Amino acid sequence: MYGRKVKLRFLFVVIILITLILTTFLILKSLEENVVYFQSPTEIKSLSEIDKSKIRVGGMVKK
């Protein structure tokens, strides 16, 4: 039905797509653990229970 070149091209495109999807998934999965959320002191003060994860406090310094 289809020529050999068409089959090879289709296989190449499928392999590239699978590789891109897998790479994207692995990058997002590795970043999931390293994402740091900034919280203002007011937000931290309003929390009733602080979990034991890392907290990075952000804010503005006024002169």
C-alpha positions as CSV (number, residue, x, y, z in Angstrom):
1,M,0.0,0.0,0.0
2,Y,2.4,2.7,1.2
3,G,6.0,2.9,0.1
4,R,8.9,2.1,2.3
5,K,9.9,5.8,2.6
6,V,6.4,6.7,3.9
7,K,6.5,4.0,6.5
8,L,10.0,5.0,7.7
9,R,9.0,8.7,7.9
10,F,5.9,7.8,9.9
11,L,8.0,5.6,12.3
12,F,10.5,8.5,12.7
13,V,7.7,11.0,13.5
14,V,6.2,8.6,16.0
15,I,9.5,8.0,17.7
16,I,10.2,11.7,17.9
17,L,6.8,12.4,19.4
18,I,7.2,9.6,22.0
19,T,10.7,11.0,22.9
20,L,9.3,14.5,23.3
21,I,6.4,13.4,25.5
22,L,8.7,11.3,27.7
23,T,11.3,14.0,28.0
24,T,8.6,16.6,29.0
25,F,7.1,14.2,31.5
26,L,10.5,13.5,33.1
27,I,11.4,17.2,33.3
28,L,8.1,18.1,34.9
29,K,8.3,15.2,37.4
30,S,11.8,16.2,38.5
31,L,10.8,19.8,38.9
32,E,7.8,18.8,41.0
33,E,10.0,18.1,44.0
34,N,12.1,21.3,43.6
35,V,9.5,23.9,43.2
36,V,9.6,26.4,46.0
37,Y,6.5,28.5,46.8
38,F,7.0,32.1,48.1
39,Q,4.8,33.1,51.0
40,S,4.6,36.4,52.6
41,P,4.9,36.7,56.4
42,T,1.2,37.6,56.6
43,E,0.3,34.4,54.8
44,I,2.5,32.3,57.1
45,K,1.0,34.0,60.2
46,S,-2.5,33.2,59.0
47,L,-1.7,29.5,58.6
48,S,-3.0,27.5,61.5
49,E,-0.7,24.5,60.9
50,I,2.6,24.8,59.1
51,D,3.7,21.6,57.4
52,K,7.2,20.4,57.8
53,S,8.3,21.2,54.3
54,K,10.6,24.0,53.4
55,I,9.1,27.5,53.6
56,R,10.7,30.4,51.8
57,V,9.5,33.8,53.1
58,G,9.4,36.7,50.6
59,G,8.6,40.3,51.2
60,M,9.5,43.9,50.4
61,V,11.9,45.9,52.4
62,K,10.9,49.6,52.8
63,K,13.4,52.3,53.8
